[in-house]
Amino acid sequence: MKSPRQFADARQRALETCIGKLTAEHRELLQLRYTEGSTIDMIAAKFSRSTGSITMLLRRIRMALLRCVTRSLAMGGA
């Protein structure tokens, strides 16, 4: 059985792998929102899209990442 630290490390590796599988645009959206702290309004303006569409797209990206990480961990690692 993995220790909590080993599990966290495996989850982090899986997340990094899954992010690497995203399109460049989706990675940029995540970076803008979660690394740079841009608001939804700022991102929407940058991509010439509505705030609603950016909100929904980020939600879909997060759900895809959750599924990918869960699948990766279930298969035994990252």
C-alpha positions, 0 to 999 in steps of 0.5 A: 500500500502506498503512503499518502506521500507516494500517492500524492506524488503519483497523482502529481505525475499523473496530472502532469502527464494528463496536462501534457496530452491537452491541446496547446490552447487548453494548456494556455487556458489552464496556465492563464487561470491557475498559474497567472491568476487571470480572471474569466473576464480577462481570458474571455477577452483574450480569446474573443469568447464569452465568459460563459463559454470560457467557464464551461470550457474550463469545467470540461478541461477539469473534468477531462483531467480528473478522468485522465488522472483517475484512469492513470492511477487505477492502472497503477501509476502515472 
